[in-house]
Structures are given as structure tokens and as C-alpha cells.
């Protein structure tokens, strides 16, 4: 009589099974060992998560699929920005063109993802996208033209930095002065995979910039708060005053300037 597979071997075997009708699952379900039952339960949970992610991706590709069905709209750029609310640092926009056969599970609004997941997806998007453009407008431009206009300028720069001229733009809650056909969506990063991908690229890019600024201007906790007005940041403002990357036009910073 053949010796039954060890639990470790069964866990390894389950990694090769990607369909609930696989006949090997039926054989394993007949195994009375608790360890096998636990391994099967873990596989079922993982399979369901993968299916949920695939369904989410298909939902978030509905806008793109509508446009891809029009042969004249093959290059679709999703555009999003990060950094409108912080008291310091730049606003960063990204434009991302995904291929029609894109399959990167887990792409979502960057705010819904952990730091580790964003970093992972950042690398996957970089490896898969047909084109990525980044636009950055620093604090001085924000103070000069206001954050809304600076955001537009960053988005336009991101489009210009694309290696391919897009046929259509999908933009998160913004209308841009460009001749390229465009559609704007409130909370677009939760509705369009292309916009969500752009939100991840913009978020990771800006977070890395702010981590570098934290080394230049310690004491404000920029690496953790990305320039937002957290308790530690405001305490740093009280203790150290305004640093070179603070936005003078934002009230908490402007109030500190009037004290000197």
C-alpha cells in the first residue's frame, strides 16, 4: 500500500491546482487527516480571493473595454494625481497606458492598498504598461498658481512624458485643456483600471520623493506622513518653523510665516 503524501507535500501539490474541478482535489477531500482538511480550506480561501480579484479587474475594465472595442481608441491613458492635500512637497501625476491583455490582479485605488502592496503593484505596472508618464509640480508652482491649477499642469506634463501619444484619456475628476478626447470620472481610481494604475504610480513616486525630503529636512516626519498635516508634522512646524518645501499658500504654513 502506497504511503500517503505528507502534509507538506500536499501543500506543495495544491499550489499546482488552479481549478475546483481538478480530480486531485476529490482525492484529497477523501483524506481523513486534519492537516489535509486545513490545507484544502486554505486552498479554497486562496482560490476564492483570486476569483474575486479577477472579477474586480473585469469590473474595472468596463470603461476601457468599451473604448478598446473602437479600433481608433487602442491607446488609452489613465491619469491620476497624488498630493493635493499635503502642507509640503509636490503634487505628482501619472499617466499609464495598459495593454488590452493586461492581467495584474489587485490593482485598485492606491488609498485602499497597503504600502507593501503598492510597491509590488508599482513594479508589475512598470513591467507591463505600454507607457508611463510622470508629472511633478513642486511647492513653489503650487504657491504661484494654486493647487488646482498645479494639479492640471502635473497631469498635462504626465501626458507629455508618455512615450506614446494616447488616443483617449480617462481622468480622475478633472478636465484638461488638451485636444486628446477625454472622459472624467468622480472616484475614477475605483472605476477604471487605468486610472487606478496611475494612482499607484503617482502615490509610490511621491512617497519616495517625500522619503528623500525627510533626509534633507528631518523633524517633520515626511517619510511617514508624506507632507500631510499630521500631529508629528504640525509639532515639527511649531518646533522648527517652515522648511524650504512647505507650501506657503496653505493656511497652517502661512500662519507660521506670519509669526516671523
Buried (B, 14 or more C-beta within 10 A) or exposed (E): EEEEBEBEEBBEBBEEBEEEEEEEBEEBEEBEEEEBEEBBEEBEEEBEEEEEBEEBBEEBBEBBEEBBEEEEBBBBBBBBBBBEEBBBBBBBBBBBBBEEEBEBEBBBBBEEBEEEBBBBBBEBBEEBBBBBBBBBBBBBBBBEBEBEEBBBBBBBBBBEBBEEEBBBBBBBBBEBEBEEEBBBBEEBBBBBBBBBBBBBBBBBBBBBBBEEBBEEBEBBBBBBBBBBBBEBBBEBBEEEBBBEBBBBBBEBBBEBEEEE
